[in-house]
Each structure stands twice: as C-alpha cells, then as structure tokens.
Amino acid sequence: MVITLAAAAGGLALGFGTGATAVRYAQNKKITIHPAKGATQSIFDACVYALLAIADKLGISYEAVNVALFCILWPLLTLGLMVTIIILV
C-alpha cells in the first residue's frame, strides 16, 4: 500500500493506493510514501511534508516553522511539564 500526501489549493489531501515505487514530486508538493523505504524514513518524510504544508499555509519558510517548533515550542512544553511534575511531587 502506498500513502500519498498532496497539497491542494488551501488544503491537505491524504490518499491511499497501490504502487511499486516511492516517488517525490517537489514541484507540486506531492510526496508518495512507500512501505519498502522503511518505517523510519516514511515517518520522517511525512513529518517534513507536514512542516512544508504548515509553512506554505502560514506563508513562512520551512526553516522558520522548524525553529518555532523545535527551538521554541518544544522546549517550552518540556519546561512546563517539568514544572508540573515538580509541583505534583
């Protein structure tokens, strides 16, 4: 089974089908994820695509979304959870 993610005008489409190869279409922002590539690579490709779709939707770069998520939001969430654990213990 092949999972296909495609960006439509203003939206995100997810489709399922069959196919023999994994194909990327960077020009039209379409990524096909094939199980033969391995689960880790497929998950990574899907996450990168999600970041690209968010960047496109917000009108900012992929790098800006990446920095906001992994350098700002994730550390704030981790600190918040640590404070919550310390308060509860």
Buried (B, 14 or more C-beta within 10 A) or exposed (E): EBBBBBBEEEEBEEEEEEEEEBEEEEEEBBBBBBEEBEEEEBEEBBEEBEBBBBBBEEEEEBEBBBEBEEEEEEEEEEEEEEEEEEEEE
